[in-house]
Amino acid sequence: MFKKLFLTITVLLLPFSSELIAQQAAFPIIENYGGIYVIPNSVDPEPDREYKIVVDLKTLQRDKSSINPGLNNVARMINLHALGGVKHENLKVSVAIHGGATDVTLTNKAYQKRYEMDNPNIPLIKELKEAGVALYVCGQSLIAREYEYGEIHEQVRLGLSMLTVFTTHVQNGYVPMVFD
């Protein structure tokens, strides 16, 4: 009985599976990160609305040789809004980086000192900046992790704290998102 049911479901779903498998990731704004997929008949964002988003990024990057998953989600979020028809000039994104994610903001020299490799997040940081994303690192997290101010990549701004960067953006009409 179970085998017949499984076979029937498989035969019914087979025509749709090739459409899902054959799809290529899209990168409408952030060209090398945050790949996303077209979803037919989906509810899309409002294309003419201004979107102001502040991201609380604290995701720990366990594999220091790969990009931070939370930072990649920022790229995905931007690409998804673009795919949904939101004009680039209508998308304002700031990222408050702290906690376990603090080391994504390090220069190659500082990252090499700690992990004996280049910081894999720097190319993504550069693409995010080119797309107009404001990146902030929490000054309190820097001190707690014993990083020097000069070890922060030039594309990242130093904030007094994640809390002050985040609350200031929220007070200025930004919608808060948390990437754990």
Buried (B, 14 or more C-beta within 10 A) or exposed (E): EEEEEEEEEEEEEEEEEEEEEEEEEBBBBBEEBBBBEEEEEEEEBEEEEEBBBBBBBBBEBEEBEEBBBBBBBBBBBBBBBBBBEBEEEBBBBBBBBBBBBBBBBBBEEBBEEBBEEBBBBBEBBBBBBEBBBBBBBBBBBBEEBEBEEEBBBEBBEEBEBBBBBBBBBEEEEBEEBEBE
